Amino acid sequence: MRKVRLADIAEAVGVSTVTVHNALNGQKGVSGSLREQIQKVAEEMGYESPGKGKDLGDGEADFQRIGVLIAEKYLGNHTAYYWKIYQELALAATEKQCFTIVETLKTDERVRIWEMPQMILQNKVEGIIIIGEIDKQYIRKLKEAVSIPIVFLDFYDSEFAQDAVIVDNFYGMYQMTEILFNHGLEDIGFIGSIHATNNIMDRYCGYMKSMMEHRKNIHPEWVIEDRDETGFVKFELPKRLPKAFVCNCDLVAGMLVNKLDAKGLKVPDDISVVGFDNFLYPGYADIKITTYEVNIKAMVKVAIKKLIKQFRNPNAGGGPEIICGQVIMKNSVRRV
């Protein structure tokens, strides 16, 4: 006998799959009479709720299921870095008797705002971890549609994404800029689209704090946009260059080194460069960029801990947790 799906119940009642999901899981947005009707039809059709631990095979009955959402825009230039985060997350989840299901969020505006993840529609997960920054209106709609806990990893927003785990972007980049000053470098530019993500904004603010403390002007032509509205990373250098660049991530730092090399300029002999992440992207030689290492292992462990806490107590969600990284000195900064 074929297994009854939420879509089958939705068709029988004449409502959406999301409405059926919400009705059968005690979630918001369904009137009492409609909820009762849906539950009655589901029972008559022989629907069995997946429930915790079912359909998982022998030995996995105690595992809890975590849905992982990653925006499609992060699977372009950033594919390797964000899959690294996911891999560490999946490993840490297994250690806590959980397993993960990953799904990407489409970039298309209509899809991003209206379509719920299949893992939600099919009632496959008991909590969600969202990796990276996504559309705030989508977050609002997601929270309205479901009552399962949601934790944000590598993204924080005071209104929509409070229960978050983030790296210390501000003081991390402040330290990287201070390294340049400590090496006698004072003409310093910044590469990163400041309004593209909260992470870049915070890193720019860390750079700006260091510049202000040293009473140095920030030249507009040396603050360079590095990506388009879809998140695709590309940038051009100005004719007049500073003595050093602070790059919002190691991907951009690697691209910068290649662009400088094409102009006949060497790092660090001609221009010093610092990055952020301590992640070597495929396709770039190991150019030993001095950088701020993100403690990915610690971040994913805290994210899972926050989610499990809410499995036990739905009201246990807290504010953001900031995870410190560390400066990694390599060979891209020259003392003058």
N, C-alpha and C positions, 0 to 999 in steps of 0.2 A: 504493500500500500504506500502511495506517495506521501511524503511528509508534507503536512500543511504549513504553508508559509504565511507571513504577515500579509503579503500581497494578495493571497487568496481570500483572507478575511476581509481585507480592504475592499476587494471587488464585490464580495457578498453583501457588505453593509452599505457600500457606496460612499466610502470616505478614502482619504489618503493613507498610504502606508505609515507615514509619520504619526497620524492620529491613532491608528491601531496600536503602534508601538507605545505611544504615550498612555493610552487607555489600559493596556495590559501590564504596564510597569509603574502605575501610580504616579505618572508625571503630569505636568501642567498642561493647560490648554484644552481640556476635554470636559464637557458638562457631565453631571452625574448620570443623567438618563442615557446619554450616548455611551458613556463608559460601561454602564450596565448592559446595554444592547450588544456592544462589541464583545464583552466578556462572555455573554450568553452564546453568541454565534461561534466564538472561538471554541467554547466547550463542546457545542454540538458538532463542530467540524473535526473534533479530536485533536485540536492544537496542543502541543506540548511546549511549554516555555523552555528555551535552552538552559536557563538557570546556571548557577555556578557549578562549574566542573563537569557538565554533561557534554556528550558528544566529543570528548577529548581522548578517549581511549584509556586502557588500563594504566593505572599508576599516576594519572594526571588529575584525579578527581579533586584534589585540594588546591590545584593551581588557580590563581585569579588572572583574569584576562585584561591586559592593558592595551588600549588603542593608541597608536602613535600617528599623529598627523604632521605632515611636512608640506609647506607650500611649494607648488610646482616651480616657482621662481628661484628657489634655492637649489634646484637640481639642474642648474645650468653651470655657470662658472664655479659654483660652490659645492658641486655634487660630492666630491671626495670628503670635504670637511663635514658636511651634514650627515653623510652616511657613516662617517667615523663616530659622530655623536650617537647615531641610532645603534650602531654595533655595540658601543659601550653600554648603552641603555638596555639593550636586549640581554646582554651578558649579566648586568647587575640585576635585572628583573628575575632572571632564572635563579640567581642566588637567594632571592626572596620569595621563592615559590610562586612566581608569576611568569606569564609568557606574553609576548607582544605581537600585535597585528599592526602592520604599517599601511598607511594609505596616503596618497598625495592629494592636495587641494588644487584644483584647476585654477589657472590664472584668469580665465575669462570672467568678466565682471558678473554676468548674470548667474553663472554657475557658482561662483565663489559666494555670492550673497544668498542664494536660495536653496541650493542643493545640500542636503545633509549627507555626511559620510555613510557609505554602505555599511560599515561596521556598526553604526548607530541604528540605521534602519532595520538591520537584521538582528539586532539585540545580541551582538557578539562580544561586547566588552563591558566591563564594570567600572571603568575609569578611563580618562584620556590624558595623554601628555602631548602638548602641542610644541613642536620644535621650531624655533625661529618666529619672527614677527609676521602676523597675518592681519587681514582686514578687520578693523575693529567692529564694523557692523556685522560681519560674519560671526564674530565672537558673541556679540549680543544675541543674535538669532539662535546660535547654538545653545547658549545658556537658557534661553527661553524654551527651547524644544526638549531639553533633557534635564534630568536631575542627578545624573551620575557626576562624580567629582572630576574637575578639570584642573590640571597643573600646567603652567607655562614654563618652558625651558629655553633659556637664552633670549627671553623677551619679557618685559614688564610694562604694564600700563596701569596708572593709578585708578582709572575708572573701570576698565574692562578686564584687565589681567593682573589682579593683585596677588594671587597665589602663585608666585613665580620663583624661579631659581635663575640667577644671572651672575655673570662674571663681574668683577670690580672694574668696569670699563673706565670710570672716571679716574681713579687713582692709578690704575694700571697705565693708562696713556700719559698721565702726569709724570709718572716715574720714567717712562721712555723719553719724554721731552727733556726731563732733567738730566738724563744721561748725555744728551747732546750738549746742553749748556756746560756740564761738568767736563766735557772734552774741548771746551773753548769755542764751540759753534754757537753763533747767535742769530744768523740769518736762516730762519727755519720755516719751511712751508708745511702744509697739511694736505694730504690727498684723501678725499672721501666726500660723498654726497651727504651733507650734514642732515638734511631733512628726509633722507631715504629710510633710515631705521633709527630706533631709539639707541641702539648700540653705538652707531656712528656719531650720533648727537652727543652722547655721554663722553665718547672718546675725544671728540673735538673740544668739549668743555674742559677735559683734563689737560689737553694741549694748551688751551687758552689760559687756564690758570697758571701754568708754568710761564708762559710768555708774559703775562701780566705781572707776575712776581718779579720777573727780571726787567720789567719796564720796557719791553720790546714791542714795537708796533707789529700788528698782523697785517701783512700786505695782501690786499684782495686778490691780486693776480697769482699769489702763491697758495691760495686756498682753492683747490682744484676738485671739481665734480668728477666722480669716477664711475658713474653708472646711469643708465637711462631709467625710465619709469617702470620698465619690466624687471629691473634688477640686473640687466646684462652689463657687465663691467667693461668699460672702455673709457679712455681719457687721452687728452693731448697735453703736452707740456708747453708752458709759455716760453717766449724767446729768452727772457732773462730769468736765470735760475738762482735759487738760494744755495747756501752751502750745505744744507741738509733738508731731508724730508721726513716727516712723521706720516706713516701710512696706516690707514685704519685697519688693515689686515695684511697678512703675509702674501695673499694672492696679489694684491695691488703692489706690494713691495717687490715681488718677483717680476711683475710686468714693468715696473719702473726701472729696475736694474737693466732689463732688456732694452727698454727705450733709450736709456742713457748710453748703453753700450753702442747702440745704433748711431748715436751722435758722436761717438768717439770719446765718451766720458766714462771713467772707471769709478766703481764703488769699492773702497771708500776714498781712494786717492783724490778724486775730484769732488765727489759729493757723497756725504754720509746718508745712510738710510736706516730707519728703524721700522719694525712692523708690529703685528699683534696676532696672537694665536699660537705661535710655534708649531705651525703645520706646513709641511712641504707639499705643495700641490703637484700632481702629476704633470709632466711636460716642462717643468722648470728644474734646471740643474740646482744642486744643493749649493746655493751661493752664500750660506752661512750668515743669514740676516739676524742681527741683534733684535730680540723681540720679547714680547710679554707672553709667557706660556699660560694658556687657559687650562685649568685643572678639570678636564672633562670627566674623569672618573669620579671626582668628588661631586660635581654638579649632578650627574645622573643618579648617583646614590641618594642625594638629598631629594631630588625630584620624586623618586620612587618611594622614599620614606614618607614624604608629604602625602602622596596618593594613598598609600596603605593606611596611614593614620585616618584618612577620611573614609576608607572602607569600613573602619571600625566605629568611627564617629563622624557622621556627615557634617557636623558643626565644627570640626577640628581644623578647618582651613585657616591659614594664617597669611601674613603679608609676605613680601619678597625676602628671599635669603640671598645674600651676596657672598659669592665664593671668591676668595683671593687667589690669584695666580702667582707667578714669580718671573722676575727678569732673567732672561737667558742671554748672556753676553756671547756674541760670536765675532764676526770679522767685518761688519759693514759700517763701523764708526771709526773715524780717524781723529786723533788728538791734534789740535792746531795750537 
